[in-house]
Amino acid sequence: MTELSAPPFPVHPMRGPFNAAFFSVLGPYIEWHVRRHKRRVFADLPENVVELGSGVGANLRYLRPGSTLVAVEPNRPMHARLRAAAGRRGVHLDLRERVAEHTGLPDRSADAVISSLVLCTVTDPAQVLAEVRRVLRPGGTYRFVEHVAAPAGTPTRYLQRALRRPWAWTFEGCSCERDLAALVRAAGFARVDIEPYRLHSPFVSFNTQIAGIAYA
């Protein structure tokens, strides 16, 4: 795959390293809560996978050894941990320091694109979904696990709104108030299957989630 010139991505000198450390330490705890949903939507991934926001490598466990992961990850402080995790899992890593809105990948070049807890953080989720459709081959799949806005008027939604500024500052712009299910359904995929669910974790504003597969 030929990489185009990447738009610059400014990594905050505090938040970038903090998020790399945070997800290294608490990643296994988060994974324990969402593993059942990931196992379902990430089952039988092909040998070559594109991942948006690979972070420190939480989803490498769902790839077979010998697979290739094209990892679109703009946060440079996460790269060393991601490379080490790929080495432990026996996954070939093609690391791209880019944002999900501009992957630089060729049209119709991917059989599968995955993401988890990423669409909450990107600047323009609709543009990211358009990019996913652009790079997927016909019949390819976009598989996702994301956290979303709680129903209006609920205590969880109130908490999401009350915490939105400090939460977004801490987690690189992450929003707990996006209706990502509606955005995926409106993105023009041939078919979309989505399961909403709720976690039971101390991170209450993070507990309303969706998992699904969209078909190109």
C-alpha positions as CSV (number, residue, x, y, z in Angstrom):
1,M,0.0,0.0,0.0
2,T,1.3,3.4,-0.9
3,E,1.0,6.1,1.8
4,L,0.2,9.6,0.9
5,S,1.4,12.7,2.7
6,A,-0.2,12.7,6.1
7,P,-1.9,15.7,7.6
8,P,-0.1,16.8,10.8
9,F,-1.6,15.5,14.1
10,P,-0.6,17.6,17.2
11,V,-0.1,15.3,20.2
12,H,-0.6,17.1,23.5
13,P,2.6,16.8,25.5
14,M,0.7,15.6,28.6
15,R,-2.4,13.9,27.2
16,G,-0.6,11.8,24.6
17,P,1.7,10.0,27.0
18,F,-1.1,9.9,29.7
19,N,-3.5,8.0,27.4
20,A,-0.7,5.6,26.3
21,A,-0.1,4.8,30.0
22,F,-3.7,4.8,31.0
23,F,-4.7,2.2,28.3
24,S,-1.7,0.1,29.0
25,V,-2.6,-0.2,32.7
26,L,-6.5,-0.2,32.5
27,G,-6.8,-1.8,29.1
28,P,-7.1,-5.4,30.5
29,Y,-9.9,-4.2,32.8
30,I,-11.8,-2.5,30.0
31,E,-11.2,-5.6,27.8
32,W,-12.7,-7.9,30.4
33,H,-16.0,-5.9,30.3
34,V,-16.3,-5.7,26.5
35,R,-14.6,-9.1,25.5
36,R,-17.9,-10.9,24.8
37,H,-19.0,-8.2,22.3
38,K,-15.6,-8.0,20.6
39,R,-15.5,-11.8,20.2
40,R,-18.7,-11.7,18.3
41,V,-18.0,-8.8,15.9
42,F,-14.3,-9.5,15.5
43,A,-14.8,-13.3,14.8
44,D,-13.1,-14.7,11.7
45,L,-11.2,-11.6,10.7
46,P,-9.3,-12.0,7.4
47,E,-5.5,-12.1,7.3
48,N,-5.2,-8.4,6.4
49,V,-7.0,-5.9,8.6
50,V,-7.1,-2.1,8.9
51,E,-7.7,-0.8,12.4
52,L,-8.6,2.8,13.2
53,G,-7.0,3.9,16.5
54,S,-5.1,0.8,17.3
55,G,-3.8,2.4,20.6
56,V,-1.6,0.1,22.5
57,G,-2.9,-3.1,20.8
58,A,-6.0,-4.2,22.7
59,N,-7.5,-5.8,19.6
60,L,-4.4,-7.8,18.4
61,R,-5.7,-10.8,20.3
62,Y,-8.5,-11.1,17.8
63,L,-6.1,-11.5,14.8
64,R,-4.5,-14.8,13.9
65,P,-0.7,-15.0,14.3
66,G,0.9,-14.2,10.9
67,S,-1.9,-11.7,10.1
68,T,-1.1,-8.2,9.0
69,L,-2.5,-5.2,10.8
70,V,-2.5,-1.8,9.1
71,A,-2.7,0.3,12.2
72,V,-3.9,3.9,11.8
73,E,-2.8,5.5,15.1
74,P,-1.9,9.2,15.3
75,N,-0.8,9.2,19.0
76,R,2.9,8.6,18.7
77,P,3.4,7.8,22.5
78,M,1.4,4.7,21.9
79,H,3.6,3.4,19.1
80,A,6.3,1.6,21.1
81,R,3.7,-0.3,23.1
82,L,1.7,-1.2,20.0
83,R,4.9,-2.5,18.2
84,A,5.8,-4.6,21.3
85,A,2.3,-6.0,21.5
86,A,2.2,-6.9,17.8
87,G,5.6,-8.7,18.3
88,R,4.2,-10.8,21.2
89,R,1.1,-11.7,19.2
90,G,3.0,-12.6,16.0
91,V,1.2,-10.0,14.0
92,H,2.9,-8.1,11.2
93,L,2.4,-4.4,11.9
94,D,2.1,-1.7,9.2
95,L,1.9,1.4,11.4
96,R,0.5,4.6,9.9
97,E,0.8,7.9,12.0
98,R,-2.4,9.3,10.6
99,V,-5.9,10.4,11.6
100,A,-8.9,8.2,10.8
101,E,-10.5,10.8,8.6
102,H,-7.4,10.6,6.2
103,T,-6.0,7.1,6.3
104,G,-4.1,7.6,3.0
105,L,-5.0,4.0,1.9
106,P,-6.1,3.3,-1.7
107,D,-9.7,3.0,-2.7
108,R,-11.2,-0.5,-2.2
109,S,-8.0,-1.9,-0.7
110,A,-9.3,-3.5,2.6
111,D,-11.4,-6.5,3.3
112,A,-12.1,-5.5,6.9
113,V,-11.8,-2.3,9.0
114,I,-12.2,-2.5,12.7
115,S,-12.4,0.1,15.6
116,S,-13.1,0.1,19.3
117,L,-13.7,3.2,21.4
118,V,-12.5,5.4,18.5
119,L,-15.5,7.1,16.9
120,C,-16.1,8.9,20.2
121,T,-12.7,10.6,19.8
122,V,-12.4,11.6,16.2
123,T,-13.1,15.1,15.1
124,D,-15.6,14.1,12.4
125,P,-17.1,10.6,12.8
126,A,-19.2,11.0,9.6
127,Q,-16.1,11.7,7.6
128,V,-14.4,8.7,9.2
129,L,-17.3,6.5,8.2
130,A,-17.1,7.8,4.6
131,E,-13.3,7.0,4.7
132,V,-14.1,3.5,5.8
133,R,-16.5,3.0,2.9
134,R,-14.0,4.3,0.5
135,V,-11.2,1.9,1.5
136,L,-13.5,-1.2,1.9
137,R,-13.8,-3.6,-1.1
138,P,-17.3,-4.6,-2.1
139,G,-18.5,-7.2,0.4
140,G,-16.0,-6.0,3.0
141,T,-16.9,-5.3,6.6
142,Y,-16.5,-2.6,9.2
143,R,-16.6,-4.1,12.7
144,F,-16.9,-1.8,15.7
145,V,-17.4,-1.6,19.4
146,E,-18.1,2.0,20.6
147,H,-19.5,3.9,23.5
148,V,-22.5,6.2,22.8
149,A,-24.9,8.7,24.4
150,A,-27.3,7.3,26.9
151,P,-31.0,7.9,26.3
152,A,-32.1,11.5,26.9
153,G,-33.4,12.2,30.4
154,T,-31.6,9.4,32.1
155,P,-29.2,9.8,35.0
156,T,-26.3,8.4,32.8
157,R,-27.0,11.0,30.1
158,Y,-27.0,13.8,32.8
159,L,-23.7,12.5,34.0
160,Q,-22.3,12.4,30.5
161,R,-23.2,16.0,30.0
162,A,-21.9,17.1,33.3
163,L,-18.5,15.5,32.7
164,R,-18.2,16.2,29.0
165,R,-15.5,19.0,29.3
166,P,-13.1,17.3,31.7
167,W,-13.7,13.9,30.0
168,A,-12.9,15.3,26.5
169,W,-9.8,17.1,27.8
170,T,-8.5,14.0,29.4
171,F,-9.2,11.5,26.6
172,E,-8.1,13.5,23.5
173,G,-11.5,15.0,22.7
174,C,-13.6,11.9,23.5
175,S,-17.3,12.6,23.6
176,C,-19.8,10.5,25.5
177,E,-22.8,12.2,23.8
178,R,-22.6,11.0,20.2
179,D,-25.4,8.9,18.6
180,L,-23.0,6.7,16.7
181,A,-25.6,4.1,15.8
182,A,-27.5,6.6,13.8
183,L,-24.3,7.9,12.1
184,V,-23.3,4.3,11.1
185,R,-26.8,3.6,9.7
186,A,-26.8,6.8,7.7
187,A,-23.3,6.3,6.3
188,G,-24.4,4.4,3.2
189,F,-23.4,0.9,4.0
190,A,-25.3,-1.9,2.2
191,R,-26.4,-3.4,5.6
192,V,-25.8,-2.6,9.2
193,D,-26.3,-4.9,12.2
194,I,-26.0,-3.2,15.6
195,E,-26.5,-4.5,19.2
196,P,-26.8,-1.9,22.0
197,Y,-25.8,-2.9,25.5
198,R,-24.8,-1.5,28.8
199,L,-21.7,-2.2,30.9
200,H,-21.6,-2.2,34.7
201,S,-18.3,-0.5,35.5
202,P,-17.3,2.5,37.7
203,F,-16.9,4.5,34.5
204,V,-20.6,5.3,34.4
205,S,-20.6,7.8,31.5
206,F,-18.8,5.1,29.4
207,N,-21.2,2.3,30.1
208,T,-23.7,2.8,27.2
209,Q,-22.2,1.0,24.2
210,I,-22.9,-0.5,20.8
211,A,-21.2,-3.3,18.9
212,G,-21.9,-4.1,15.2
213,I,-20.9,-5.0,11.7
214,A,-21.5,-2.8,8.6
215,Y,-21.3,-4.4,5.2
216,A,-19.9,-2.6,2.1
